[in-house]
Amino acid sequence: MHKQKISLAAAVGAFIAVGTVTVPAQAALLDFSFTTQSGATGSFTLDTDTPPSPQPSVGGGLGFPGILYPNAVSNFSLSSSLISLSNVSTDYEVIPSLTSNVIGLPPALGVLSGAVYPPGCSVGTSFRCLVSVGVLYAGNLSELPTLSDDPNFYPRVLNIDFSNLPTGQVIVRDFVTNSQVVRRQTVPESNSGLATLAFGIGSVALRMKRILENKGLSRAASKASI
């Protein structure tokens, strides 16, 4: 009986422990979509938890040092008369020195950031990327290199630059007429596994409790008959 009580306590303790496990924070994903003056359409997903590269970016070849987030962009798709991309992965960069007034917008709106394709084209080279999707970033610059996961801090997708590699010359600058960014609501897969495990341990604990209760009633009945 003593061993059974210990087993029951262990099972209940394990059930409580599983129920209070801290699940690792899920990636903060932002989904971008946009259309342009020429009729091009595009979309991509930004993982704002991506760690920055120790090597600074070269600001898409503009000579302004920036912060590069390697492979932070997934599902990058673009349909235009110049190029078509489908669900590729690439880099994201933020260029704190290129403020909104420097790039021809009213001051204090944010700084230039965006997806750059192909991967690696903004590190260790003076060449511009083949495709650059400019995004206005209005997050707190003092928190960089940590990217904000608030979609309100990415208020506008500005334009798409199509460049000629390796010269870096911009062939076309296509301005974005409509854009949207939303935070993706996802449930970590680990939650389902923990829930299943917790349910299983809890069921075992309840079953053991019932067995002990039934044994206790049987013994009580036997004593009463004596």
C-alpha positions in Angstrom: 0.0 0.0 0.0 2.8 2.4 0.8 4.5 1.8 -2.6 1.2 2.4 -4.3 0.7 5.7 -2.5 4.2 6.7 -3.6 3.4 5.8 -7.2 0.2 7.7 -7.2 2.0 10.8 -5.8 4.7 10.5 -8.4 2.1 10.3 -11.2 0.1 13.2 -9.9 3.4 15.2 -9.5 4.4 14.4 -13.0 0.9 15.5 -14.2 1.3 18.8 -12.4 4.8 19.3 -13.8 3.7 18.7 -17.3 0.8 21.0 -16.9 3.1 23.8 -15.9 5.8 23.3 -18.6 6.8 26.6 -20.2 6.5 26.3 -23.9 9.2 28.0 -25.9 8.0 31.2 -27.5 6.9 30.7 -31.1 8.4 32.7 -33.9 6.8 36.0 -34.5 5.8 35.9 -38.2 4.6 38.8 -40.2 2.9 38.3 -43.6 3.4 41.0 -46.2 1.4 41.4 -49.4 1.4 44.2 -52.0 0.5 45.3 -55.5 2.3 47.9 -57.7 1.6 50.5 -60.3 2.5 48.2 -63.1 0.2 45.5 -61.8 2.9 43.3 -60.2 1.8 41.4 -57.1 4.0 40.0 -54.3 4.1 38.6 -50.8 6.5 37.3 -48.2 6.8 36.2 -44.6 9.2 37.9 -42.2 10.5 36.0 -39.1 11.2 38.9 -36.7 13.1 36.5 -34.3 15.9 36.0 -36.8 19.3 36.9 -35.3 21.3 39.5 -37.3 24.4 38.8 -39.2 27.6 39.9 -37.5 28.6 41.4 -40.8 26.8 44.7 -41.7 24.9 45.0 -44.9 25.8 47.5 -47.5 22.3 49.0 -47.8 21.4 47.3 -51.1 24.6 48.7 -52.6 23.8 52.3 -51.7 26.9 52.5 -49.4 24.9 53.0 -46.2 25.7 50.3 -43.6 22.7 48.4 -42.3 21.7 45.4 -40.3 21.2 42.1 -42.2 18.9 39.3 -41.1 20.0 36.2 -43.2 17.1 34.1 -44.5 14.6 36.0 -42.3 12.3 36.1 -45.3 10.4 33.0 -46.5 7.6 32.3 -49.0 8.8 35.3 -51.1 6.7 35.4 -54.2 6.6 38.0 -56.9 4.7 38.1 -60.2 5.7 40.8 -62.6 6.6 41.3 -66.3 10.3 41.4 -65.4 10.7 38.5 -63.0 8.7 35.7 -61.3 9.6 34.3 -57.9 7.7 31.6 -56.1 8.1 30.8 -52.4 11.9 31.5 -52.2 13.8 32.4 -49.0 16.0 35.4 -48.8 17.4 38.1 -46.5 15.9 41.2 -44.8 17.8 44.4 -43.9 17.2 47.5 -42.0 19.2 50.7 -42.8 18.9 53.1 -39.8 20.7 55.9 -41.5 18.3 56.0 -44.4 15.5 57.9 -42.7 12.2 58.8 -44.3 13.2 62.3 -45.2 16.5 61.1 -46.8 14.5 58.8 -49.1 12.1 61.6 -50.1 9.3 61.2 -47.5 8.1 63.4 -44.7 10.5 63.2 -41.7 10.0 61.0 -38.6 8.0 58.3 -40.5 10.7 55.6 -40.1 13.7 54.2 -41.8 14.3 52.1 -44.9 14.2 48.3 -44.6 13.1 45.5 -46.8 13.6 42.1 -48.5 16.6 41.7 -50.7 17.0 38.9 -53.3 19.1 36.8 -53.9 20.4 35.9 -50.4 23.8 37.4 -49.5 23.7 40.1 -52.2 23.9 42.9 -49.5 26.9 41.6 -47.6 30.5 42.0 -48.6 29.7 43.4 -52.0 28.9 46.8 -53.5 26.4 45.3 -55.9 22.7 46.0 -55.5 20.4 43.1 -55.2 18.4 41.8 -58.2 15.2 42.6 -56.4 14.7 44.9 -53.4 11.3 45.4 -51.8 11.5 48.6 -49.8 9.6 48.7 -46.6 9.2 51.6 -44.2 10.3 50.5 -40.7 8.9 52.6 -37.8 10.1 50.5 -34.8 12.1 51.8 -31.9 15.6 52.2 -33.3 17.2 51.9 -29.9 15.9 48.3 -29.7 17.7 47.3 -32.9 19.0 44.8 -33.9 15.9 43.2 -32.4 13.1 43.6 -34.9 9.6 44.6 -33.8 6.9 42.0 -34.3 4.2 44.7 -34.3 2.7 45.0 -37.8 1.9 48.7 -37.1 5.7 49.4 -37.2 5.8 48.3 -40.9 3.3 50.9 -42.2 4.1 50.9 -45.9 5.7 48.8 -48.6 7.3 51.6 -50.7 8.5 50.2 -54.0 10.3 47.4 -55.8 13.6 47.9 -57.4 14.7 45.6 -60.3 18.4 45.8 -60.8 20.9 44.5 -63.3 23.6 42.2 -61.8 26.5 42.5 -61.5 26.5 46.2 -62.3 23.8 47.1 -59.8 22.1 49.5 -62.1 18.4 49.9 -61.4 16.4 48.9 -64.4 12.9 49.7 -63.1 11.6 51.2 -59.9 7.9 50.1 -59.5 6.0 52.0 -56.8 3.6 50.1 -54.5 0.0 51.3 -54.6 -1.4 49.0 -52.0 0.1 46.9 -49.2 -0.8 45.0 -46.1 1.1 43.4 -43.2 -0.5 41.2 -40.6 0.8 39.1 -37.8 0.3 35.4 -38.4 -1.5 33.5 -35.6 0.1 30.1 -35.2 0.0 27.4 -32.5 3.3 25.7 -31.7 3.3 22.0 -32.5 4.9 21.3 -29.1 1.7 22.3 -27.4 -0.3 19.4 -28.8 2.4 16.9 -27.7 2.5 18.3 -24.2 -1.3 18.2 -24.0 -1.4 14.6 -25.1 1.3 13.6 -22.6 -0.4 15.5 -19.8 -3.7 13.9 -20.6 -2.1 10.4 -20.6 -0.4 10.9 -17.2 -3.5 12.4 -15.7 -5.6 9.4 -16.9 -3.0 7.0 -15.3 -3.1 9.0 -12.0 -6.9 8.9 -11.9 -7.0 5.2 -12.7 -4.5 4.5 -9.9 -6.5 6.5 -7.5 -9.7 4.6 -8.3 -7.8 1.3 -7.9 -6.6 2.3 -4.4 -10.1 3.5 -3.5 -11.6 0.3 -4.6 -9.0 -1.7 -2.6 -9.7 0.4 0.4 -13.4 -0.2 0.2 -12.8 -4.0 -0.2 -10.6 -4.1 2.9 -13.1 -2.1 4.8 -15.9 -4.5 3.7 -13.7 -7.5 4.7 -13.1 -6.1 8.2 -16.8 -5.3 8.6 -17.7 -8.9 7.8 -15.3 -10.2 10.4 
